[in-house]
Amino acid sequence: MSSITEGLGSSMLDAMASGVPVVGTRAGGIPEVIEHGRSGLLVRPHHADELAAAIIDLLKDPALRAQLGAAGRRRVVDEFSVEKMVEGTLAVYQHRLAARV
């Protein structure tokens, strides 16, 4: 995900949910999803050389690909599933409603 600005990056979440290891920039919401070195790799925006190097690192290291792919899938299932998003939205509404009482 080579974005310079990004909301959340649903294509990145789709890839992670499929067990595909991801590389993204430290832009917008991407670092909220990718934990560098744990569920993917992060690079600085506007640094194509870093992006290329991270991709090459993944291509050269099957064990790292498998590790990041599995961890990325777990992260999406645990933190970004539809159920989790609905729970989060409901919690915000409940908090706001409680504050009005």
Phi, psi and omega in degrees: 000100187266026185297149173266324170227147184198138175289283179230324178088071183295330178294327176293317177297321178298316180297314181297318179299333179272000180083015179272127178293144185236152172237132180218166177271160175277064183230141175054229184273358183303313179295345175286337182262311183270122170265109187307127178081352180247310181239010179163187179238141179244143176227166179285142174299152178070014180239078182301328179296321177292319178299312180298317181296320179294319178296317179297319177304316179294320180296327182275347189233090181301325180293318178295318177303313181295316181298310181292323179297315180292317180293322177296318178298313179300319181297316180295315180297317184284325190244339188231020177288164177302317180300316180295320180293319178295315178304316180296318179295315178298321179298321178295314179299316181296320178298315180293319179295320179296327181290336182280342185281000000 
